[in-house]
Amino acid sequence: MTDQAEFELGLVMAGAISAGAYTAGVMDFMIEALDSYYAARERADWSGPRHRVKIPVLAGASAGGMTSAISAVHFMHDLAHQRPGHDTASPKSNQLYNSWVREIDIKKLLGTSDVEKRRALVSALDSTALWDIASSALVVDGERRKRPWVGDPLALFLTVANLRGVPYGFQLFGAGSSDTYGMTNHMDDMRFAVTWDADTPPGFLPLSPADCPGGNWPTLARAALATGAFPIGLAPQILTRKGGDYFNRHDMRDPAFGNPSPDTYDFLCVDGGLMNNEPLELARRHLSGGGRVRNPREGEAAQRAVIMIDPFPNKLEFDPEADNDDRLRTILPKMFGALVDQARFKPEELELAEQSDVYSRFMISPSRRDADGRQAEYAIASATLGGFGGFFEESFRRHDYLLGRKNCRSFLRRYLVLPEINPLFAEMTADQRKAWYVREHNGEKRMVRDSNGNLHPALPIIPLTEDLAASEEIPASEAPKPERVDMDRIRDQVRRRIKALGEIAIDEELRPVLNGVLRFAGKMVLRWSLEKKLTEKVMTKIAAGLAPLRDPARRAEDDGP
C-alpha cells in the first residue's frame, strides 16, 4: 500500500481577546493528534489509514494571530501537553499554555509602568508586560524537530489594521490628465514563512528554525502584539517592512507608492480583528495557489480545507425595536460599531462552512453543557465581560484551554470527515474502512453526502489513535473558580490606574488648552470625586460580568465540536 494520498489543512484562528486560551487548547490537541497519528503510521503493527495530512498555512487575527505565532514555534519543537489534573513542570515546555494561562493576567494589565515610563496616554490598559510574554514565547525547551505534517515552507498570516494605509491609484480622469483617483487599503496583514529547506515565497519574511529566538523571530513577536492590540484597550504598535512586500498581492494592481517605492515602510497599527477577524480568505488563497483558483468542495474530490477556530462565533442578534437615539454620545459608538461590522461582513466566505455538502471549510467553536444537560450560556469562562473575563482568574483560562482540547478531540473524531469515496481513502481495504468508519453517539455509522446528494459512510481526515480517541473529561475540580477573584485587590488597581491615566490626561494631553491653575483644579476633582466614581462604576460592571460564572453547576460537554 502506498501512502502518497495527502490532504492539506489551513488553520484560521479568529479574534478571541482572553479566549485565546481556548484556541491554544485546540492547538495543543491538534499537535498531539497529528504527532500520534504519524508515529502510529511508522509502527509495523499499524493497520489503520496511511494517507498523509499536512498543514502548510496558519492565519490569525488578534488573539488568534498571537496563538498562530506561538503554534508556529511549537510546530518545530516538542510540546508537553496539558490534560485535566496535570500541569507541565516547565513553562518553556508548553508556551501555548504558559502564555495564555499562566502569564497573561489582569494584575499586569492594570499596572502603571507604561504611563510612568512614557508620560503619555496611549491605552486604557498597561501593555508593557505583553512584550515580555511575546518574546519569551519564542524560547521553548527541547530539541528542534522537523515534523512531517508541517508544510515547508509554513506560511503564517497575521492580520493588522494599518492606520497609515497602502495607496492604490486608478487612471479615471482621461488620458490627458495627470490626476489619479486614489483609494487606501487599511485591512493589512504581516506574512512570514518558516523554512527548513524550501525557498521563501515573495512578500514573506523568512523565519529560519535555526535562528529562533533570534533572526527575524522578534519581528514575528512584534507582529503578534500588533494583531492583538485591541483598540483603545491595548497600545498600538509600529511595524516596519519592505515596501516591495505589497507588490503582486492583489489581482488588480500594485500599490501607488510613487517612483521609486519606499525601501522601508513604517506604519502604526492596531488589532487585526478590527477589519479582518476571520482571515479565511488568506488561508484559502494560499492553499489553492491563487486568488481565483477554487479548492474542490465536493466530498468525492476535496483535497484541501480550511478550519476556522472561533471562540466567539457571531451569534445572530437583531433588535426588532429600532434605536433612534440621535444624540452625539450614542451616534459615535454606533458609527464605530457599524464600520467594524461592515468591514467584517463577508457572507460569501462563511456560508460555505454551514453547508453539509461542502468539505473545504470547517469550524471549531466552544461547546459545553451544564449540569442539566442544556447548552451552557457561557461555554467558555472568557466569554464574560465582552471577552475580557478570562484575564481575571487563571482557573478561567485553564478551564477554557482544557475545553479547547476536548472540543478539538470531538471535532476530529466526528466532524472533520470525508465520504469514503474520496480518493484519500482509495487504498484502504473494506475491512480497514469498516474498522475506521466514524460513528454517531448511538454507534451507527455517520453518513455524509456527496455532491449528488448520495449518502456514504464517513472516514476521518485526521485519524485518532486509540489512546486519544477516548473522551477527555473535565472534572468539577477544573471548573472556573470565580471565588478566587480578589475584588478588593482589583478595586485598588483600578483606582490607581484611573488616577494615573487621569493625571497624564490633565498634565500632558490637555496641557495645550488648560493653564496651570485649571490643571491643578482638574486633578483635585479627579482625586476627590471622579476617581472614586469611575472606580465604582468599573467594579460594578466587573461584578455583573462575572456573575454568570458563580453558578457551581458546570460540567464539560462530551460530544460538542
N, C-alpha and C positions, 0 to 999 in steps of 0.2 A: 504494500500500500504506500502511495506517495503522500507527502504532506505539503504539497505546493499550494493548495487552495488557501486563500487568505482573505480575511475581512478586515477593513480599516475602520477605525473609530476616531472621530474628533470629539473631544470633551469640551463642552462650553459651560463655564461657571458664571452664573448670574450674580448681580449685586446682592449683598446679604447683610451688611453692617456687622453686628455682633454674631449673626448666624453663620459667619464664615466657619465657625466651629463645626456646624453640620456638614458643610461642603468638605471640610478637611476630613471628617469621619468617613464620608463617602469615598474619598480618595484613598484613605487608609485601607479600606476593604478591597477597593478596586485593584490596588497594587498587590495585596495579598492573594487575591483570587487569580490574577494573571501569573504571578510567580509560582503559585501552587500548580496551576494547570500546565505550565511549561515544564516544571520539574517532573510532573507525572508522565508527560509525553516521552521523557527520556528513560523511564523505567521499563525493564524488559517485560514486566507483568501487566503493563497498561494495555487495556483492551477498549478504551474509550475513543472519542473523536481525536483526530490528529491534525485538523486544519489549524492554520496559523491565524492569530489575531494581532493587529498592530495598531499602535496609537501614534500617528505622525504629527498631530497638531493639538495644542491646548489654546483655548481662547477664554478670556475672563474680563469681567468688569467689576470695579470696586473691590469688595471683599473677595469676589470670585477671581479677580485678577491677582490679588495677593496670594490666594491659595494656588492658582496656576503656577506662579513663580516658585513657591515652596515645593510644589509637586515636581517641577522640572528638576530641582536639586535632588529630591529623593528618588527620582527615576534613575539616577546614576549612583545611588548609594543604598546600602541596606536600610531597612525600616523596621524598628521594633514596634510591633502592632499593639494597639491598646484594645483591651477587652474588659467587659464588666468584671469588677473585683480585682483588676490587675492594673498596675501603674508602672510605666517604664522607669528604670532607675536613673538613666542619664537623659537630661533634656536634649542633648545633641543626637540621641539615637532615634528621636522622632520629633522633627521640627514642626510637622503639621500640628501635633498635639501641643508641643511646648509653646509655639507662637500663639495659637488660637485659644488654648485652655489655660495654661499656666501664666503666661506673660501679660497679655492684654487685660487691663482691669480699670475700673472707674477711678481707683485711687490715683493711678498715674495720669489719667486724662483730666482730673480735677486739680492737678498741680499748678504751680505758678512760675515754673522755670522759664517758660517762653517769654512772658512779659518782663521778667526780671533781667533777662539777657538782652532783649532787643528793644524794650520800651516802645512797643508798637502793638496796636490792636489788629491781630491777624485772624484769630479764630476763637470761637466760644470755648473750645476745649484745648488743653495743653497737648501739643503734638510732639514734644521733644523726645519722649520715650519711644516713639514709633520708629525712629531711625535706628535706635539700638536693637529693637526687636527685628526689624527688617534685615539689618546687616548680620546679626547673629544667626538668623535663619539660614544663611549661606554656609555655616560651619556645621558639618554633620560628622558623626562618628562612623567608623568603618571604612573599608576599602571601597574605592570606586569600582563600579561594575557596569558593563555594557549589557543591558537586558535585551533579549532577542525580540521582545514585543514592543519596544520603544523605537520609533522611527529615527533614522539617521539620514538627514537632519530631523530634529524635533522642532517644529515651528511653534512659536509662542507669541500670541497676540494679547496685548493689554490695552484696553480702551482708555482713552482720556478725553476730557472736554478741553480742547485747545482754545484758550481765551484770546490768543493772538490771531489765530486763524490762518488758513492757507488760501491764497488768492487764485481765482480762476477767471480767465478772460474770454470774451466772445466778440467777434467782429460783426456787430449787428447794425452799424451806422453807415454802411455803404463802403464801397471800395475806395472812395476818395477821402475817407475820414481816418484820422489817426486815433480817434477815440475808441476805447474798448469798453464794452459792457462788462461789469465786474460782479462776481459773486464770491463769497468767502465761506469756506468749509471749516467748521469748528468740531465736527464729530471725527476725532482722530484716534490713532492707535500707535503704540510702540511695538516694533516687531523684532524678535530675537530668534536665533536658530542655534540649538545645541548640536554641535557637530563633533563626531568622533573621527570619521574618515571621509565623510561627504563634503561637497562644496557648499558654501553658504549661498542661499538664494539672494538675488539682487534686492536691495532695500532692507535686508535683515542684518542686525548686528550679531556677529558671531560670538558664541559662548563656548569656549573650549572646556571640557571636563577637567583637563589637566591644570587649568588656570584657577579654578574655583578654590577659595573665595576671592581671588584677585582678578586681573584682566578686566573684562567687560562686565563681570558679575555685579559689582557695586552699582553699575548703571541699571541693571535689572532691579536691584533693590530700590533704587530711587524711583524707577518707573512704577514699581509696586506701591510705593507710597503715594504716587501721583494718582493712580487709578482709584485708590481708596480715600482720596482727600475729599471727604463728604462736605459739600458746600456749606460754608459758614461754620459748621461744627469743627472741622479739622483744617489745618493750614494748607493752602495751595502750595504746589511745588513748581520749580523751574526746571525744565528739561532742555537738553541740548542734543541735537542730532545733525547729520549732514543734510543740507538742502536737497541733495540729489535723491534722498530716500523717498521723496514724494513722486518722483517720475515713474511713469508706467504703472501707476496704481489704479487709475480709473480708465474705463474703456473710452471715455470721451476725449480726454486731452491731458497734457501735462500742466502743472501749475504755472501761473503767470508771475513768477518771481522777478522777471526782468532779465536783462542780459548784462553781465553774467548772473546766474543764480547763486545764492549765497553758499559758501562752503560750509558754514555752520549756521544753524537756525535755532535760536533760543525762543522758548515760549513758556508762558505761565499757564498752568493747567489745574483743573480740579477733577473731581470724581468722574470716572468714565461712565458710570451708570446714569449720569445726568442726561446723556443723549443716546447712549447705546448700552443699555443694561443687560441685554441678552444677545451677545455678538454671534448669533447663529450663522449669519451670512459670511463672516470672516472665516470661520472653520469650514463651512460648506464649500466656499470657493477654493480654499486650499486643498481640500480633499479631492474635488473634481478636477483640479488642474487648470481651471479658468473660470472667470466670472459667468460666462454664458453656457458653460458645459453643465448639464444636469446629472446629478448622481441618480442611478437607477432606483426607482421607488418600489417596483413590483417585488412581491415576495419571492417569486421564482428567479429574479435577476439581481436583486440588491447585493452589492459587494462593498458598499461604504455607507456609513451613517454617522450622524452627529447625535450626541447625547447631551441634553441640557440638564444641568444640576441647578435647581432653582429653589432655595429655601423659602422664598416668598413669592410663589406664583400669584400673579394678579388675579384676585377673585372679582368676578363681575359685580359691580355695585352701581346702582343708578337710583338716584333720589327722585321719586315721581313728583315731588314738590320743588319747583324752581326756586332757587335762592337769588333773588333780585336785589339784594342789598348793594347799592351803588356807591357807598361811601369809600373814600380812598383807602382806608385801612383794611377793607375787605377786598377791594379790587386788586391791589398789589399782590397779595399771596395767591389769589385766584389766577391772576395773569401768569405768575411764575409757574404754578401747577399746570396750567394749560399748555405752556410752552414745553415743559418736560414731557407731559403726556403725548403731545403731538410728535415730539422728537422720537419717542419710543413706539409710536403707532406703526406696527409692521405686521398687519394681519396675514399677509401672504407668507410670512416666514413661520408663523405659529400654527396656522390652520392645518398644515400638513401633519404636525405632530399629533393632532387629535383624530386623524383618520386611521381606522384599524387596518386598512389595506396598504398603508404607506410604511415602508420598512427602512427609510433613510433618515428618520428623525424619531428620537425617543426622549423621554423626560423622567428625571428622578426628582421627587419633591417630598417633603415631610409627611409622614402618615403615622398616627398613633391613636389608640382607642383608650377611653377612660375605664374606670373600674366597672361601669355598667355595660361595657361593650360598644358604646357610642363613639363616633368620631370626635376626638377632642377638639375643643375650640382653638386651643393653642397647642398644636402638635409639638412645637419646639418652644422652649422657655425663652429663647432670644426674640421671639415674635412680639413680646411686650414692649411697651414704651417706644413704639414706632421702629422697632428693630434694634434699639439700644439696650434692651433689657438684659441681654447676656453679659454685658460689661459689669453688672452689679454683683455677681457672685460666681465663683469658679464652678460650683456644682451645677449651675445653669448650663455653662458651656460644656462641661464634661457630659452631662446628660445628652445634649444635642449632638456632640461628637459621637457618642455611642449609638444614638438613634440613626445618625448618618450611616454608620457601619451596618446597622441592622436593616435599614431600608435598602441599602445597596445590595445586600445579600438577597433580599426578596426580589428586587428588580432583576438581578442577573438570573435568578432561579426561575422566575415565571414570566418576565415581560420582555427581556432582551432576547427575542427568539426570531426564527425564520421558519417558513414551511419546509418540510423535509425534502421538497422537490428542488430547493435551491442547490446550485452546483457546489456550494460549500461542503455539502454532506454526500457528494456523489460517490465517494469510495467507502462509505460506511455500509456494512452488511445489514441484512434485515434484522438479525439478532442484536447487532450493536444499536441500531436505531430503536428497537423495542426497549432496550435497557436504558436508553437515554431520552426517551420521549418526555417532554415537560408535562407534569401532572398538575391538575387542578387540586383544590383543597380536598375534594371528595375522592381523590385517587384516579379520576377519569383523565384520559389524555386531553391535553389542551389542544384545541383545534383552531387554526388560523386560516385566513382567506388569501388566495392568490388574486391576481389582477382580474380574473374572470369570475370571481365570487365563489370559486370552489374551495371547500374546506380540506385542510391537510393537517396531520399531526405536526406539532411544533417541536423543534430541536433548538438547543441553546447556542448562542453565538460564543459566549464565554462559559464553557462547562465548569461547574463547581465540583471540585474533588470531594470525596466522601467526608473528609474532616471539616470542610467548610459548608457543606450543604445543610447540615443540621442547624436548627434555629439557635440564634444567639440572644437569649432572653436578657432583658434589662431588669434586674431585681429592684424591689422597692428601695433598697439601700442606695441605689444610684439615681433616685428621683431628685429633681431640683429641690433645694433647701432654702426657701425664702426667709426662714427664721434666722439664717446666718447673716443676712444683710444688716450691717451695722448702720442704722439710720442716723444715729447721733453723730457718728464719725462723718458720714456723708454730708449731713447738715453743716457741720463745721467746715468741711472742704468746700461745699457750695458757697457758703458765706465768704470765705477767703478768696475764692475765685471771682465772685461778683465784685468784691471790694477791689481786687487787683485790676479787673477789666474796667471798672468804673473810674478808677483813678487815672489809668492810662488814657481812657477816652477824654477825660477832662484836661489832663496835663498836656497831652500830645495832639490828639485828633481835633479837639475843639480849641486849641491854642489860637488859631488864626481869627476866631470870632469871639473869644472871651478874654477879657483882661484879667490881671492877677486877682483883683477883688472878686470878680464873678467866678473864677475858677476855685477860689477858696470857699466861697459860699456853696458852690456846687458840691464840693467834697464834704461839706458839713451836712448838706441834705442827704447825700449818699450815705454817710456814716450813721446818721440818726434816724433815717426814715426808709429810704429806698432799699438799702442793703438788707434790712430785716424783712421788708415786704416781699422783695423779689425772692429771697431765700425761702420763705414760707410758701410762696406760690410754686416754686420749683419742687419743693419737698411734697407738697400736696399732689402734684402731678406724678411724682415718682411713686408715692404710696398707692395712688389709684392704679397706676400702670402695673404694679407688682401684685395687686390684689388677686387677680385670677390664678396666680401660682400658689396661693396659700391653701388651695383645696388639696388635702392629702391623698385623695383618691386618684391616683395616677398609675397607669401601667402601660408598657410599650405594646404596640401592635405587632402581631407576628406575621401578618400577611400583606402589609402595605408596601408599595413600591418606594 
